[in-house]
Amino acid sequence: MEGRNCFIICVFLVFILAISGIVCGQRVIDLDKLWGDMRVLGKNAEDLSGYAVAHGDINGDGFMDIIIGAPFADPGDPPRSDAGETYVIFGSSSPSSKTIDLSTQTADITICGDDAGDNSGYALASGDVNGDGYDDIAIGAPGAGPGGRLSAGETYVIFGESFASPTTIDLSTESADITICGDDSNDYTGHAVAWGDVNDDGYDDIIIGAYGANPGGRYKAGETYIILGKIFSTPTTIDLSTDSADITVCGAAGNDFSGYALASGDVNGDGYDDIIIGAYGADLGGRFYAGETYVIFGSSPSSPVTIDLSTTPADITVCGAAGNDFSGYAVASADVNGDGYHDIIIGAFMADPGGRTDAGETYVIFSFSPSSPVTIDLSTQSADITVCGNVPYDCSGYAVASGDVDGDGHDDIIIGALGASPGGRLYAGETYVIFGSSSSPSTFDLSTKLADITVCGDDANDFSGHAVACGDVNFDGYCDIIVGSPWADPGGRSSAGDTYLIAGGGAFITAHGLGGKSWIKEFSLLARDRGSFKAFGAVNSQGEVHLAIGDIDADSLDEIAAGQGEGAKSWVKFFEVDGSIINSFKAFGAANTNGELHLALGNFDAETSDTEIAIAQGEGGQSWVKTFETDGTLITSFKAFGAANAQGEVHVAAGDLENADGIDEIVAGMGEGGSSRVKIFNYDGTVIRSFKAFEAADNPGGEVRLAVGNFDADADLEIAAATGYNGGNKVRLFDKDG
């Protein structure tokens, strides 16, 4: 199956309608059974790779790249303990590997922390600070000690460019393009980082949190700094002990931890990105650690500017509902309701919805433009959307992010619940996707309703969902989900960490079966109707259509191949997903008596850059299979079975089963009236091997339907075989050797 998982094919309409409410309505992806579309395994024990994740187009190729923080990695020889590393995995429509093991493979870019204890990679963000068209990487190292100021923290910016792969940048021997040094010891500058064009000058600005800062002597009130983007000379060092940030936002009271979490987006719709600051430690009216979230509207100030929240209220203040909710521990911004403005997303992972201790809550406050400072107190006012955690100690809302996963024009809410225990796997963690909508429910209670997508952590104590992000890594127009599981133990390496990619988008393509009217219909994964079209006219007399899906024109998007069913004339057509016809041709003549075709798309020649089609005769044929270029040019033909395949029908599937050479083999199964045999052919029609999939007692009709995919935990493809007409509703999985 392609990494994009763009299409799942079910031929019979009655079948797809029967399952759509289960499969589409709430999609559950259990990483214990399926590792998503890509995973990146941490290098060494205790690295905690995946502790932070982000995305950005660092090399400027149009694909979002995956950025992974491993703040406890030990780079160098001798190792610099907990100096930290950051990895960049380049985005691609067809990644070379579904599993990247950093213990044996090298990331496309590796950035090594400077000194022991820096924890470089603790926080990550990406944006174009210097306006050159490449996204730059912001890396927080809150444990760094610039100028001997212990844990003052540093933030590094690495400019994007067309990097060769692999590239290693070692900050112990070379300078970052920009280095921002924390002001005082124990400020933990760089604990959080974000980007946004706060002054609307076309350059992204760097937003840095220092939750341990003591402005005005207020112990750990916290500070947030904004360094305005521009064309920088490199390397540049900004030392906040001697240089002022362009904007400094000072926390209101001691132990507020303002700046612990950061985000940015245009909340009031004035064209300036606004600064969103989480202060989970804020105490409100006796509600200790209820937490607050502040929005500071963007503008074009004459720097330096200081905004002191102890004397000047934020433009918007959102107060946590109850003591110990930790509201503002995580923040994000997205257009959830599709009105063109950014909404505020707030995580309160210690909230107790319905009395469920520490189940957690996530709030969405829709964008608005107040004329004067506004306070929203969640103890007396409801958020526009509240997502309640499922069970006690799930800690839902520990991490939040956003992106349009289902491609409907609304940003979706992505929530990490690192304490969840799916399948009894204690603290394996879960990640939820709640689809955005202009009519979203005001309360979404995960104890009574499944999320639109749930990603379940692999093993106990993985704490999957500790970090989440969302970006279009495969450039298909859908945002992909990135999930960090920093305490995972890949290859037995304790807490080396894993990062998973779950491809966004996807659709079900369905077609009429026998007795239909030749229609093809597309549904989103939520069973939303995406449109339909008629593939054939009256010549397809029984109205049956057989389908195959694949990228036939190398545009990274799949097209539809449709073959006529029983009672037709052996025609195949290719369509765009909107129903626009690409081309058509006749695959067989009168020898295919009933005119029925079975299809599979794959690479069936030595040219691995394109896609061909394998077409087999249906019932009433003579067991022939042909391969064609998609323009109808015949490549080869062969007879798959002899007289034992009584009705002459052949079902086909395709996959690179043999040599991992990029050339697909053709798997053929007998049709109705056969004897349940399966054969594997080279693309030229030579037989590789055959086996019997079912005994006669299990499959009296002798028909075998097929699929090829990776159905277990290794890297090899397997064959799924199902009984057909008059069978016993059985499915078996086989290795390629049968």
N, C-alpha and C positions, 0 to 999 in steps of 0.2 A: 504494500500500500504506500502511496506517495506520502512524504512527510507532511504535506499540506492537509491531508485527509479531507480534500475538498468535496468529494462526492462519495456517497454510499448508494449502491444501486440495488433496487428491489424491482423486479420485473412486473410482478402481478399487483395491480392496484388494490385488490381486496386484501392482500397481505400487508402492504405498506400502511393502509388505513388502520388495520388491526393493531399495528405496533407503534404508530406514530405518537400516540399519547404517552407511551412509556419511554421510548428512546429519545424523541425529540423534545417533549415537554420539559423534562428535567434530565440533563445529561450528567451522568456520574462517571468520572475517570478515576479509577483506582490504580495508583502508581505501584501498588503491590502486584498488580496483574499486567499492567501496560505502562511502559515508561514514557508515555507522551510521545511527542514528535522528535525531541532531541533531549539528551541529558548530558551534563558536564560534571564529571566526577572529580572531586578534590584530590590534590596531589598527595599530601602527607597527613598523617594523623594529627588531629588537633588544629588543623588549618582553619576550620569553620568556613570553608568556601561556600558562598551563597548567603553569607551573613547580610550582605547588601547586594542588591541587583538594580540595574538601570538599563537604558537603551539609548542609542543615538547613532546617527550615520557618520561614523568617525572617518571612514575612508572615502566618503563622497560618492558611493556607487548607487545610491538610491535605496539600498537595503538597510534597515535598522540593524545595528550590531548589538550583541548581548554583552553587557558589562557586569562583571562579577567581582565582588570584594571578598577577600580571604584575609581578614585583619590580623589573624594569629599565625599566619605563615612565617617561616623562618628563612628568608632568602639569604644567599651568600655562602661563601666558604672561607672561614668558618661561619656557621649560621648566625644571623642576627635575630635572636629570639623575639617573636611577635612583632617584627618590623612590619609585616603585612605585605600582601601582594594584591594586585588588581589585574584581572584578565579581560581581554576583549576577544570575543568570538565573532568573526564577520558573518553578517547575514547573507543568505543565499536562497534561491528558489529550489535548489537541489543540493543540500549539504552533503559533503563527501562521506560523512559518517553520522549515524544517528546517536552514537555514544562517543563522547570525547573524554578520554581518561587522561587527566593531566599528570598522572604518575608515569605515563608512557608516551604521551603526546604533548605537543607544545601549543599553547594558545596562539592566536594570530598576533596579539600584542600582550606582553607581560610587563607590568610596571612594579618594580621591587621597592619596598619601603627603605627609607634612609637608615634609621637607627633602630636598635633593639627597643621594643616597647612602644614604638610609634603607633602601631595599629593602623597603618595605612590601608585604606580600603574599607574602613568602618562605615563610611557613608559615601554615596556616589550620586552623581547627576551628570547631565549632558546638555549642552547648548552651544550656540555659536557666539562666543564672547568677542572675537576679533573680526567678525563679519566677512570671513573669507569663503563662506559656503560649506565649510566642513564643521560638523559638530565637534566640540571640544569636550574633554573629560575633566570633571571636577572630582577630586578625591579628598576625602576627609581623613586626617590622621590625628585624632584628638589626644593621643598619648605623646605626641612629639614635644620636645623641650627646647624650643628655640632660645638662644642666648642664655641657656641654663635655667630657663623658667619651666620647671617641671610640669608637664601635662598642660602647658599653655595651649598646645595644639597647633597644627598647621593644616592648610588646605592647598592642594596643588592643582594647577590647571595644565593639562597636556593638550596642545593644539592638535586638532585633526589634520590629516593629510593623507595622501595615497601611500600608506605604509606598505612596505614589503612584509610578507608573512613567512616566517615568524620574525617579530621584532621584540627585543628586550630593552627596556629603559630602566636603568638601575639608578635610583635617586641617591645612592651613596657615592656615586662617581660622576653623575651628570645632573644638572639642575633642571627642574621643571620649567616650563615656559613662564608660568607665574607661580610664585609661592607667597601665600599670605600667612604671616606668623601671628599667633595669638598674643594678647596683651599681657596677661598675668598668669602666674602659676595656677593650675587647677581650673582654668577657664574651660578647658576641653573644646577649644575652637575647632570646628570641623566635625563635631559630633553629628551635625546635620548639614546638608548642602542642597541647594536648589538653584534654578535658573528662571529668569523672566525678564522681559524688556520693560523695566519699571519706568523708565523715562521716555519710552517710545521714540528712540533714536535709531532703531534698526539693529542695534547690537544687544545681544542677551547679556544681562547683568548677573553677577555671581552673588548668591545669597548664602550666608554662612551663619550657622548657629553656634553660640558659645553659652550653653545652658548653665555652666558653672561660674560665670562672671558675676562680679559684685558691684554693680553700678550704684554710686552714691552710698557705698558701704552696706547696701542691702544684700546680705549673704545669699549667694546663688539665686538672685533674682533673674539672672540671665541676660544676655544681650544677643542681638541679631545685627549682622553687618551686611551692607550692600556695597559691592565694588562694581561701579558702572563699567559696562563693556566699551571697548574702543580698540584701535589698532595699537597694540603694545609692542615695545621693543623687547627682545628676549635675550637672556632671561630677565625677568622683573621680580623683585622682592618687595612686598608691602608688609612692613612690620608695624602691627597695630599698637605696639608699645611706644612708637615714636610717630607713626603716621595715622591720620584719621581715615576711617572708612568714609565713603561718599555719603552714606546714610547709616546711622546707628540707632537702633531701637532698643531702649533699656527696659527691662522687666519692671513690673509695678511693685512687687513686694518680695521680701526674702523667701527663699525656697519655692518660688514660682516655677523655676527651671524654664523660663521663657527662652525660646529658640531650640527647645529639645526636638521639635519637628517643624519642617518648613515645606511650603509649596508656593506656587504662584499661578495666577490666572486673572483674566479681566472680569472681575465680579460685577462691576457697575457699568460695564459697556461703554467706557469712554475712550477706548483704544490704548490705554496704559495697562500693563500687567500690574496686578496688585500683589502685595506681600501677605502671605498667610502664615501665621506663627502659632505654634502650639505651646502651651504652658501648662502641662498636666498637673503641676504641683500647686496651682492657685487655689486659695481657700476663699469660699464665698459664703458669707452669712453663717459661719460656723460649719459649713460643709467642707471639711478638710480634704484636700486632694480631689475636689470635684473637678478642677481643671478649667482652663479657659482657652479659647482660640481667638486670635485677633486678626483682623484684616486692616492693613494700612494701604490706602489707595495710592496707586502710582501717580507720578507727576513729574515735572521737569524742574527739580529744585536746584538752587545754587549750592553745590557741596562745599564743605561738609555740613550735613544736617543731623541734628540729634533729636529724636522723638522719645521723650521720657514718659512711659506709661503710668508712672506714679503721679504725674501732674497733668498729662494730656491724654484723654481717652483715645483709643483706637477708633477708626471710622466704623467698624463693626466689631462688637465683642459678643462671643457666644459662650455662655456660662454653663458648665456641667450641671447635670440634673441632681446628683446626690454625692455625698461624701465618698471618697475612695473610688470614684468612677474612673479617674485618670483621663478625663476627656481632654483631647488635644495631644494625646500621646503619639498619634499618627494623624497626618493631614494630607489632603490631596485636593485637586481642583479639576473639574471636567464639566462639560455641557450634558448633563444627564437628561434633561427634559427637552433638549433640542430647540431651545429658543435663541441660540446664537451667543449666549453669555455663559461664563464659567460659574458653576455652582461650587459650594464649599463642602468637602467631604471630611468628616471628623471621626476618628476612632476613639472609643472609650472602652478599652478592653477589659476593665475591671467592673463594669456596670453589671447590675443584677436584675435583668428583665424577668418579670414574673416570679421573682424570688429566687431565681437560679443564680447562685453565687458565682461571680466572675465569668458568667457566660459571655458578657460583653455586648456592646451595642455600637452601631455605626450610624451616624447622622448625615443627612444631606440637607443643606440650607440652599434653597434656590437663589440665584442671583437677583440682586435688586440694587437700586441706586438711592440711598438715603441722602437727604440734604444736610443732615447733621448726624453726629455720632449716635449710633443705635446699639442697644444691648438686647440680646435675645437670651432669655434665661430659660434653659430647658427644664427647670424645676416647675415652671408655671406655663411655659409655651411649648408646643410640639414642633419638632423639626418637620420639614416638608416630607422627608422620608426617614423612617427609623427602621434599621435592620437589627433584629434581636437575635443574639446567639442562641444556639440550640440547647445545650446542656451545661450544667455547672462546670466551671474551670476550662471551658473551651477557649476563653480569652479572644473571642471574635472581635476584630477591630484593632488587633495588635499592629497590623500593617494594612495600609489602604493604598489603592492606585486606581487608575481608570484608563479606558480605551474602548474603542468601538469594536468589540469582538465579533458581533453578529452582522455588522455592516448595514445597519438600518438607519444610520445618521445620528443616532443617539449614543453618547458615551455611556459605557457600562461601569458599574461599581465593582471593584475587585477588592476582596476582603480576606486577610490572612487570619486564621484562627489556630495559632500554633499549639494550643493545648488540647485540641480535639483528639479523640481516640477512635477513629473509624475501625470497624471490624474488631473492636476490642484491643487494638494496638495502641497502648497507652502513650499519649503525647506524640503520636505519629503526625498529627496536625492535618488541617484541611484548609483549602482555599475556595472561596465562593465567588461566583460571578452573578450579579443581579443585573439583568438587562435594563438599560435606560429606556424611558418612554415618556411621552407627553402626558400620559395618564397613569403614572406609577402609583401603586397603593401607598397610603401614608404610613402604614406599618407592614413590615415583612418579617414575620416571626418564623425563624428557621426551626423552631420546635414543632411547628404545625405544617410547614410548607417547605419543600425542597428548594434550594437555590436553582437558578436556571442552569448553571454548571457548578458541579462540586468536584474538586480535585482532592482526592484522599491521599495522605502521605503513605509512603511505602512501609516503613518499619517503625516499631515502637521507639520513642525518644528521638525521632528525626526532627521534630518541631518544624515540619513543613508549613510554609506560610509565614515564617519569620520575616521574610522579605518578599515583596511582590512588585511587579512592574508589567507594562504592557506596551508593545511596539510591533510594527509590521516587519518582522524579521525576514519573511519570504517574499515580500513585495507583491502580495496578491490583493491588496486593498482592505484586508482585515487585520485588526490588531491581534497579536499573539500574546498569550499569557506566559509570563516568566515567574517562576516560583523558586525561592531559595529554601533549602532544607539543610541548614548549616551543621546540624548534629548527626547527619547520616554517616554511615560507616561503609563506604564503597570499598569492595575488595578486602574487607576486614580492617580497613584503616579507620580507627575510632575517631569519629567527629571530623573526618576529612571534609565532609560536606558534599552535597549534590545540588545542582541547579537544573530545573526542568523547563522545557519549552512545550507549551500546548498550543497548537496552531488554531488560530481563530477562523471564523467563516465556516464554510461547509454547507452542504445542502443535500437533501434527498431528491434524486431524480426518479420519477415513477412513470410507468407507461401502462396503457391498457393491455389486458390479457385477452385470451380467447373469448370472442363475443363482444369485445369493446368496439371503439370507433377510431382507433389509431392515434389517440391523444397522448402527449407527453406533458408531464406536470412537474414543476419544481417547488419544493418546500424548504424553508429554512430549518435549522436544527430545532427551532421552537415550533415547528409545524405551521409556520406562517406561509400562506400561499404567495409564491414569488412569480407566478405566471404560468401559462400553458400554451401549447400550440399543437396543431394537427400535423403529424409526420407524413401520413400517406392518405390518398383518396380511396375511391371505391375499389381500385384494383387490389387493395389489401382487404379482401372480402370478409375475413373473419375479425378484422380490427385489432389483431394482435401485433405488438411491437416488442422486439428484443433490443437491449441496450448495451453499450459499452462506453466508458468514459475515459478520456485522456487528453493530454496536451498535444494536439496534432500539428500546431503551427509555431511551437517554441516561443509562445508569448507568456509563459508561466501561468496560464489560465486554461482550465480544461474545456474541451468541447465534447459534444454528444454524437456518438455513432448510433444510428437506428437501423435495425434490420427488419424486414417484413416477416410476419408470422405465417402460420398455417393458412393455406388458401390464397397465397399471393404469387408473386412473379420473381422472387429472389433479388429484389432491389435493396441496396443500402444507401442511406443518406447521412451526410455529416452536417451538423447544425452548431451554430453558436448557442449559448445557453438561453439567449432571448428568442430563439426560434429562427433566426436568420439562416438560410440554407447556405452551406459552403460549396458542396458538390454532391454528386450522386453517381452510382454506376450499378450495372447488373452483374452479380457475382457468379451466377450459374444459369445454365439454359434449362431445357425441358427435362433433363435427367434428374433435376431436383423437383420431383413431381408436384409436391405441394407448395413449393416456393418459399419454404421457411428457412430462416438463417439464424445461426448462433454466432456471436461475435466476441472477440477479445482484442484489445489494443496492447501493443508492446513494441519492442525493438527486435525485429525479425531479420535483420541483415547486419553486415559488418560495420555499417555507418551508425555509430551510437548516438549521433546528435539528433536523429529524427525518430518518428513513430510510424509504425505500420499497423495493418489490421489483419487478423486471422479470421477467416469466415468459414464456418462449417455448415454442411447441409443439415436440414431439419428432418422431421418425420416425412417419410416418402422419398428420401434421397438415397444415395448409394455410398454413404460414409466418407465422402470426399471433404478435404480441408484445403483451402487456398489461402495464401498470403498475398496481400496487395500493398503497394504504396497507397497513400490516402487519396491520390488522384485517380485511382483505379487501375494503375499499371500492375499487371500480374508479376509476382516475384517467383512463386513456386506453387505446386499443387501435389498432393499425395493422398492416398487412400488410407484412412486411419484404421479401419477394421474390415474384416471379411464377412462371410455369410452369417456368422454368429450374431452379428448386429442386425437383427432381422428387419427392422424398420428403416435402417440406413441413416438414423439420426445420430449426430455427434455434438456433445457439449464441449466447449473449449474454455480454457483459462490460460494465463500467461504469467511468467515470472522468471527471473534470473536464478534458476535453481542449481545450476551445475558449477560454473567456474568463476562466478563473480566477475565476468568479463564485460558486463554491460549489454550482453545479447540475451534476449529472453528465450526460454524454451516454451514449447506449446504443450499443454496438458490436455488430453482428449479423453472424454468419458463416453461410454456407450449410451445410446438413447433408449427409448421405450422399445421393449422386445429384445434387448441385449442381455448380457450375462454379467453385468456389473464390473466390467474390466476398465482399467485406466491405463493409458499409455502416455509416456513422456517422449516428445520428439525434439530433435534439433530443428532449427528454423528451416533447414533444407529438406525436412521430412524423414530423415533417418531416425530409426527408433533407438532410444537410449535404454529404456527399460519399460516393463509393464507389471501390473499387479492387479489382483482382484480385490475390490474395495468392500464388497459385501457377499455373504453367502446367500443362496437362493431363498432360504427361509426368512432372512431379514429383508430382502429386496426382491420379491417375486417378479416385479415388472422389469428388473434388470437395468433400469435407467439410473445414471449417476450424474448429478450436477456438481460443479466444481468451483473452487476459488483458491487462489494462491496468496499467501501472506505470511507475515512473521507472527506466529501464534504462540510462541514460547519465549523463554528468556535468553536464547542465544541469538546470534546474528544471522542465522540461516533462515531461508524461506521454507515453509511447509505447505502441504496440500490439504485443503478441507474438502471432503466428499460427502454428499448428502444423497439419500435415497430419493428417487423420483416417483413417477406414476405407479400406483399400487405398491409403493414401498412401505416401510414401517416407521417413517418420520425419524430416521436416525441420521446422525452426523458423526463422521469419524475424521480425526486428524492424522495425517501420515507425514513422516519424513520423506524426503525425495526418493529414498530407496524403497519406499513402500512398506 
